[in-house]
């Protein structure tokens, strides 16, 4: 079966992509903005470079056509912190995805504890096992799209005690996005 995405509605294309390209890790991004800490999940997120160490996050638009609060804050402050979510975070992630007026803190509104690990960066989710403390490296607009693509340079890695071994192997149990659902505890196999 061959399907031409130009013949489909955008929400159908999104559904097909999000159910085909999975699991996608979730970038639970905190930024500093008017009214405090903004915290929002993004599943269009992926590593793209090791030199410099960069991740890419794709930001859609608000229903009113304006920039989403997260990318707006990143453009203003040039900083973001990405907390990697694990199984206990599924409900808080879902809650923090609800649109709130600019200046209303999702972490405060949803009762999500935050902690600052380096003063120069927005706080991370307090019980996250890993976080990426980032600066804005580059922004681009995607042709024929309302998406804004941000490349965030990882300036510092944060890991909870016991997550990284002496050989720098990282042991996490991140949850991922599969369509509208989350994937927890995916089976690992070695070949």
C-alpha positions in Angstrom: 0.0 0.0 0.0 1.3 3.4 -1.0 -0.2 6.5 0.7 0.5 10.0 -0.5 0.5 12.3 2.5 -0.4 15.3 0.3 -3.9 13.7 -0.1 -4.5 13.5 3.7 -5.5 16.0 6.4 -2.5 17.2 8.6 -3.9 15.5 11.7 -4.1 12.2 9.8 -0.5 12.6 8.7 0.5 13.3 12.3 -1.3 10.2 13.5 0.4 8.0 10.8 3.8 9.4 11.6 3.4 9.1 15.4 2.2 5.5 15.1 5.0 4.6 12.7 8.1 6.3 14.1 8.2 5.0 17.7 8.9 4.9 20.4 9.8 8.6 20.5 11.4 9.8 23.7 9.7 12.7 25.4 11.5 16.0 25.9 9.9 17.4 29.0 11.2 20.9 28.5 11.4 23.5 31.3 12.1 27.1 30.4 12.1 30.4 32.3 9.5 32.9 31.4 7.1 35.5 32.6 5.3 34.1 35.7 7.9 31.4 36.5 8.8 28.0 35.0 7.1 26.7 31.9 7.1 22.9 31.6 5.8 21.1 28.5 6.3 17.7 26.9 7.4 17.4 23.3 7.6 14.0 21.5 9.1 15.4 18.2 12.5 15.2 19.8 15.7 13.4 18.8 19.5 13.5 19.1 21.1 14.9 15.9 24.8 15.5 16.6 27.6 14.6 19.0 30.0 17.4 17.9 28.5 19.6 19.2 26.2 17.5 21.3 22.8 18.6 20.0 19.2 17.5 20.1 16.4 18.7 17.9 12.9 19.6 19.1 10.1 20.5 16.7 7.6 23.1 18.0 4.1 23.6 16.5 2.0 26.7 16.9 -0.7 27.7 19.3 -4.2 27.5 18.0 -4.1 31.3 17.6 -1.1 30.9 15.3 1.5 32.3 17.7 4.6 30.7 19.1 4.2 28.1 21.9 5.4 29.3 25.3 8.4 27.0 25.3 10.0 28.1 22.1 9.1 31.7 22.9 11.0 31.4 26.2 13.9 29.6 24.5 14.2 32.4 22.0 14.1 35.0 24.8 16.5 33.3 27.3 18.6 31.0 25.0 18.3 28.2 27.6 16.2 25.1 28.3 16.4 22.0 30.5 15.1 18.7 29.2 14.0 16.2 31.8 13.8 12.6 30.7 10.6 11.0 31.9 10.2 7.5 33.4 7.1 5.4 34.3 5.9 7.5 37.2 5.7 10.6 35.0 3.0 9.4 32.5 0.2 11.2 34.3 2.2 14.4 35.1 3.3 14.6 31.5 -0.2 14.3 30.3 -1.4 17.0 32.8 1.4 19.4 31.8 0.5 19.1 28.1 -2.8 21.0 28.7 -2.6 24.5 27.3 -2.4 27.3 30.0 -2.3 31.0 29.5 1.3 32.4 29.1 2.8 33.1 32.5 0.9 30.3 34.3 3.4 27.7 35.5 2.6 24.1 34.5 4.8 22.7 37.3 2.9 24.7 39.9 -0.5 24.1 38.4 0.1 20.3 38.2 2.0 20.0 41.5 5.2 18.8 39.8 8.3 19.4 42.0 11.2 21.1 40.3 14.8 21.4 41.3 17.6 23.7 40.1 20.9 21.8 39.5 22.8 24.7 37.9 21.7 28.3 38.5 22.3 29.3 34.8 19.6 26.9 33.6 15.9 26.4 34.2 15.0 23.8 36.9 14.5 20.2 36.0 11.7 17.8 37.2 12.9 16.9 40.7 12.6 13.1 40.5 13.8 12.8 36.9 16.7 10.3 36.5 18.4 12.3 33.8 18.3 15.9 32.4 20.0 17.8 29.6 20.9 21.4 30.4 20.9 23.1 27.0 21.6 26.4 25.2 20.0 27.4 21.9 22.3 26.5 19.1 20.2 27.2 16.0 16.6 27.7 14.9 15.1 27.1 11.6 11.7 27.3 10.1 10.6 24.3 8.1 9.6 25.2 4.5 5.8 24.8 3.8 5.2 24.3 7.5 4.3 26.2 10.7 6.8 24.2 12.6 9.8 25.8 14.3 12.8 23.5 14.6 15.2 24.3 17.5 18.6 22.7 17.8 19.6 22.7 21.5 23.2 22.2 22.4 23.7 20.0 25.5 26.0 22.0 27.8 25.7 19.7 30.8 24.3 16.2 31.5 22.6 15.5 34.8 22.2 11.9 36.1 20.8 10.7 39.4 23.1 8.5 41.5 23.6 5.0 40.0 22.4 5.9 36.6 25.8 6.1 34.9 28.4 3.3 35.5 32.2 3.7 35.5 32.3 3.1 31.7 29.7 5.9 31.1 27.0 3.4 30.2 23.6 5.1 31.0 20.9 2.9 32.5 17.5 4.6 32.2 13.9 3.4 31.8 12.5 6.3 29.8 9.0 6.3 28.6 8.3 7.0 25.0 5.4 8.1 22.9 3.5 5.7 20.6 0.7 7.6 19.0 -1.5 8.8 21.8 -0.2 6.2 24.2 3.0 5.8 26.2 5.5 2.9 26.1 7.0 1.9 29.4 9.3 -1.0 30.0 10.1 -1.9 26.4 11.9 -5.2 26.2 15.6 -4.9 25.3 17.4 -7.5 23.3 21.1 -7.8 22.5 22.3 -9.2 19.2 
